[in-house]
Structures are given as structure tokens and as C-alpha cells.
Amino acid sequence: MNQSSLDLPVRDPKPRSTGLTMMIDSGLPPAYFDDVIEGGSPYLDFVKFGWGTAIVTDGLDHKIETLRSHGIEHYFGGTLFEKFLLQDKLDGFRQFCRRYSCHYVEVSNGTIVLSDASKADAIRTLSDEFRVISEVGFKDPGRSDLVPASHWRECVVDDLDAGACLVTLETRESGRAGICTGSGELRHDIVDELLRDGALVGRLLFEAPTVGLQSTFISLVGPDANLGNVPATGVLGLETLRLGLRSDTLTCFEAVPQLRSATSGLAVGPIRR
């Protein structure tokens, strides 16, 4: 959609397999939801109805029809999966997802006591009907902080081997859990461990609810980093980050190290830090 003379990163059109954007719906009013989807549809690949909001959302069918008309997939938060599992109602979860024509489901163990092996079994069970997006990491930052980076990688690989098509890296909507500490600092040891394996990068979905996290992952991975938990107000803003049109990533993708200002004659270019 670049209608300017600027040299910008090339973004694949939908349907795409990299550079995915997942917006989280935390209970937007239907009319507001429609406006957000219409304005952001070229840049949106998924909408996740956060945690258990799907149970209490009036007009859920209408929202899903809006997404379908714009070529955007939907799924429900992993916490809802965990609630069904907590009550031993995995078949009920399957039926609920069928009811709302889900092609994708999220499988997680971020809150309940569920072993990684049992989570992998659930992925295998559900992947016969749905495309499974798993999630790694706990919602309690105290628990997540105790998990070494090597174990994060093991969990990611195990989930992919079990049949997950993408693995989400937890941060919650606050950006203060999972791969982030309780104070909001990114655990670079986890990110470095995962990015060492180039084959994994395209299968990772980084939860990035803040501009800071979004710009960090784009700087590390590139404009085609898969990013999720993007707030409704941040969809277009994220796309400008991907294209280097916002201060945080303005100099990241410039092929020419230094340009000369046509108006002042002063040298301008990427700031070296």
C-alpha cells in the first residue's frame, strides 16, 4: 500500500505466513469493533477474543462475521481453554469452537496446573480438527522468572512437534509476565536462546502489547516479526513501526548509511549508538 516515493520494507499481502499481526479484543463495543477492523484489515491477520470474553460478549456472531468479511481469522484466549480443561470439558471446548466456526484454537497452561506433556497431548488431540496456536509461559511473573531460557526453547520445540502451527510467547496484556519480568523488562536470555535457531523464528508469535516491545522485536527479528496482543488502538501504529515510519524504528531498515539533506546540506542518517 506504499503510495509514496519512499523506499520501505516490502510486506507480503494477506494471506501471509510471516509478519503476522494479532489484535486482542478485550470487549470492544460492536460498532467500535467494526470501525477498527475496517480501518486496519489490510494489516490484521488474527483477532483473539481475550481470556474468557467470548462467553460474555453480546453480538459475538456479528463480530466474527465482520472478521470473516475482511479475511481475518479469529480464536479464543487460552484462558478459556484452561477453564474448560479445569472442569474436564475438553469436548465442550471443541464444541464451543465449532459453534463459532473457529479454524484456530489456542492451547496454554499459563494459569492452571497442567504439565507441559499434558499440554502437548491437548495440542495433538485438537490438531485433528483445528490449527493450534500454543502458548508458552506463565501469567504469574514469579513463576515465569524461575523458568530457565533453555526450558522455554524445549517447550516451544515440544509444542511444534505436537502439531502447533505457531507458538505464542506470553507477556499478558500488561507486558509484565512470561518473557517479561514483573517490572516489564524483557528477558533477553529467552529471546536470545530462541533466536539462535533460525528455523524457529517464523513459528514464534511474540506478545507485544506496548510500542516498546513491538519496536524491540522488530529491531531484533525484522519487519516480518509475528506480533500479538496488539491493542485495537495500535494496529496502524504497529504497521508504521514495521515500515520504519516511526521514531522507534526510523533508521532500522535504511540501506544507505548516510543521506544528505536537500534543504540544509547537513548530513543526516541513522544515529549510531
N, C-alpha and C positions, 0 to 999 in steps of 0.2 A: 504493500500500500504506500510505498515511498513515492510521493509525487513531487519531490524536490530534487535539486541537483546534488544533494549531499551523498557522499559515499557512506552507506550504512551497512551493518551486517545483514546478510540475506536470511530471511526467516522462511521456513517451509510453510506452505499453506496447509489448512486442515483438509483431511485428517493427517496429522503428523505423528511421528513416533518419538521425537525429541523436542526440547523446548516447550514442554507441556506446562500449562498453567491450570491449576485447580483453585477455584474460588470457594470459600466456605460461606454457606448461608446459615446464619445464626438465628434466623426467624424473621427475615425481611418481609414487610407488608407486600402483598401481591403486586400492586401497581408499581411500587419502587423496584421490586424484583424484575418485573418486565422491562422497565427502563434500563436497569443495569445490564441485563442480558442483551437487549437490543443494541446498546451502545458499545458493549465490549465483546460481542460474539466473535469477531474475527480473531480475537486473542485468547479466547476461552476454550479449553478442551474438556474440562470437568467442572461440575459443581457438586460439592459434598454437602449434604444436609447434616450439619454438625451434631455430634453426640446423639441424643435421642429426640431432636426437634421434629423429626418426621412423624412421631407419634402424636404431637400436639399441634401440628401445622394445619390450619384450615386451608383448603384450596391446594393441597399438595398435588393433586392430579393436574390442576391448571398450571402450576409451576413446571411440572415435568413436561407437559405439552409445549410450553414455551421453550424449554431447553431442546426438545426434540425438533421443533421447527427451525432452530438455529444450529443444528448439528452438534450439540453439546451433550456429552454423556453425564450421567448422574449416579451417585451412590450414597449410601448412608454411613454415618460415622461409626468407627469401630467400637465405640462405647455401647451403641445399640446392639451390635453383635454380642458383646460381652454380657449385656443384660439378658438376652435370650439364652446364652450359654449358661449363665448363672442359675437360671431356672430350668435347665436341662431341656431346652426347647429349640434345638438347632433346626429341626424340621419346620418349626414355626417361623424361624428367621428366613429359611428358604422360601416358605410360602409368602411371607410378607414382601420379600424382594421380587418374587414373581408377580405379586399383585400390582406392583408399581413398575413393572417392565424393566427391571434393572438388568443391564448387561454386565455390570461390575458390582462387586461387593468388597468391603474392607474387613480384614481379619486382624485382630490385635489382642494383646494381653497386657495393656498398659495400666489396668486398674485391678482386675480380678487375679486371683492366684491361679495361673494356668501355665504349665510348663511349656518351654519352647517346643518340645517334642509334640505335645498335645496340640499346640497351635499349628504346627506343621501338618498334623493329621487333619485338622479342620480345613486347612488350605486344600489338601488332597480331596477331601470329601466334597467341598463346594466347587472345586475347579472342573468337575464333570459337567456343570451347568452354567457357571459364571466365570468371568475373568476376575481373578482375585488380586486385589491390591493389599498386601500385608503391611503391617506397621511394626517397627522395632523401637523399643524404648518405653520407659515408664513415665506416667504422668506425675508421679511424686519425684521431685528432683533429688531428694535424699536417696531414693532407691537407684535412680539413674546414675548418680555420681559415683556409685560403688561399682558400676559395671565397666570393666576394662575395655579399651578400644578393640582389642583382639576378639573379644566376645561379641561385640557389635558386628564385626565382619562375619563371624561364624553364623550368627543369627540371620544376617542378610543372605548368605550363601544357602543356608538350610531352607529358608523360605522360597528362594528361587528354585531350588532343587525340588521342592514340594509342589511347585506349579504356579507360584505367584508370577504375575507379569510385571509388576512394579513393587518396590519396597519403599515404604514411606519412613522417613526418619523423624521421629517425634520431636516437637518443640512446644506443643499446645498452641492455643490462640494467643497466649501471653508472650511466647518466646522465652519461657523460663522453666523448661523441663527438657528431658531427653538429651539431645545433643547440645543443649544449652544448660548452664548451671542455673541454680535458683536466683542468681543475681543477673541473669541474662547474658552471661559471657559464653561465647561459642567454644565448645570443646574441640580445639583444633587437633587434638590427638586422634579423635574419632574420625574427623573429616580426612586427615592425612592418611590414616590407615585404609579408609575406603577408596580414596582417590589413587592410591598406589596401583590398584588393579583397574586398568583402563576398561576392561570388559564389563565392570560393574557400573561404571558411571552413568551410562544411558538407562540403567534399570533402577536408578535411585530417584526418589521424589523427596526433595528437601522441603520440609515445612518451613516457611519463611514469611511469617505474618508482618514483619517490620521491614521498612526500607533498608535498614542497616543489614539485616540478614540477607535480603534479596541481593543487594549490591555485592555483599561478600561472596555469595555463591556464584554470582555471575562473573565476578572477577576471577574466581578460582577455576570454574568449570567452563565459562564462556557464555555467550548469549543464549545457547540452547540448553542451559541447565533446566531440569524439571523442578518446578517450584509449586508448593501448595500452601493451603491455609491463607491464601491471599484474601484480604477483606474486600468487600464489594466496592469500597471507595478507592481501592488501589489497583484495579485491573489495568487501566490505561497508564497509570504511573509506572507499573512494573514493565510494561512494554517499552516505555521510554528508557528505562534502565537497560533493557536488553539491547537497545539500539544505540546506546551511548548518547542519549539526548537529555540526560540529567546529570547534574554536577558529580554525583557519586561514581558514575562510570564514563564520564565525558571523554576521558583520554585513553580508555582501556583498549579500544579497537582501532586506533589510528595507525595506519600502515606507514604514514610519513611521520618521522620523529619530530620534525620541526616545520612550521609553516610561517610565512611572513605576512603580517597584517597589511592588507591593501590600503588601509586608511592611514595608519600611523607609521608604517615602516619598521615597527618594533617586532622583534622575534617573539612569536607565541607558539606554544606547543604543550605537549604533556609535561606535567610537573614531575620531576624526578625526586623520589623520596628514598 
